[in-house]
Amino acid sequence: MRSLNTILAICLFFTLLSCDNSTKKKSDIKTIDQTIKTKEIIVNKQGIIETKIEANSISTKQKNTIGFIKIFDIQVGYNDTLVLRNTIEYHLNNGIIYIKEFYPNKKLKSESYWVNNITPVYQIKQYKQDGKIQRIINKSIGKYDLCYVLNKVGHIKELRNQRFKIYLSDKTDDFKNKTWIINYNHEEYDLGASGNDILIDSKTGRVTSQIYSISDQPANLVRPTTDQLPTFPGDIKTFEKFVASSIDVPDDSLVNAEVHVMYNVDTYGNTGNFSTFGGTDYLNSEVLKIAKKMPNWTAAKDHNTDGACNVQGEDYGKYTFGFSVFFRRLE
């Protein structure tokens, strides 16, 4: 049985990489958090709770912001939330994920901060039932930690009136120390991306800047020609619920990890060629089992004809899609 200290948190993003029975329950969760309320909670057979949440206050200049929370005495907007089992995830506009975990009686059990989707930073605070702090797990990476960065970005002139995301360098990046990366002016193109970065060294606090341009070659140079891509039945949120409602990982196998899933969908909506990577062997195999249960998609359209596509060869009649599942251990 899954312990209360360890939970599975699932977030998904869904993208076209290249051309190659729920029970509804009305509820109000103000007892969990006075700053938010929900229109509808969907509870599936596994007891996983997930919903879209709207904030009581929506006044903001930031596009897509639905509310604000205070972190280190700083008001930060958030653009999405996810209720999953006994947690609430706040997806902040700056790329940070703030997670609150609750006891069954709705009292706060822990709070934590995450960057790069699966990397805990600053502190994980755990609380007793009476609200007193039980334990603080230090996840700071240096003298210039998350608290410093959130204060610093408010004084960097290049970031004024800019949308930006905060990341943390990992072992694959060419930095001497762990480095905060504040990305802005990001634009994506068919064959790459460009933008600007503000870099803050976590050990020295040194601030530098850089401009980047990335080019990428598409996987398939010959693409199916259709008016409309194949689509998952329903919408993307239906797809997220399909994945989230199917995953069950025991405590001893749960680690902070990102599992990538790649698969093909042909112009008639048939799915296949599934593969997973990025997580442990166990997590990769569990996600792969779920991915292979995916139903066929709605066929692509070409001049109102299902699946019509003037291509030759098996590989050229397919699109390549991908998504990620993020696992987090809150202890």
Number of C-alpha atoms within 10 A of each C-alpha: 6 12 8 14 14 16 23 23 23 22 18 17 11 14 11 12 14 18 23 23 6 11 9 11 10 9 12 12 15 12 12 20 14 10 15 19 18 17 13 15 19 18 19 18 11 13 11 18 19 22 18 15 22 18 19 14 12 13 11 12 8 14 9 13 20 22 24 23 14 9 12 11 9 13 11 17 21 23 20 19 23 19 23 22 18 20 24 22 21 24 19 21 22 19 20 22 22 20 21 21 26 20 17 11 9 16 17 22 24 23 21 21 23 23 20 16 21 18 16 24 20 17 17 20 19 22 19 14 14 10 11 11 13 13 14 14 13 12 17 16 17 16 13 19 20 25 16 13 17 16 13 12 16 12 10 11 9 14 16 11 9 12 14 21 17 22 20 21 17 14 9 6 11 10 11 9 17 18 27 24 21 21 23 19 13 15 11 12 10 10 10 13 14 15 15 19 21 21 21 23 22 22 15 12 17 11 13 11 13 10 12 10 12 11 12 10 10 15 13 15 11 14 19 25 17 19 14 15 22 23 16 18 14 10 9 15 14 12 15 18 19 16 19 23 20 17 17 15 17 12 16 8 9 18 19 18 19 23 21 19 20 18 19 22 27 26 28 20 23 16 22 17 10 17 17 22 17 13 19 16 10 12 23 20 16 17 24 19 15 15 22 14 12 15 12 17 18 19 22 24 19 18 10 11 12 17 22 19 20 12 14 10 7 9 16 19 23 26 24 21 19 18 19 20 23 20 22 21 16 22 16
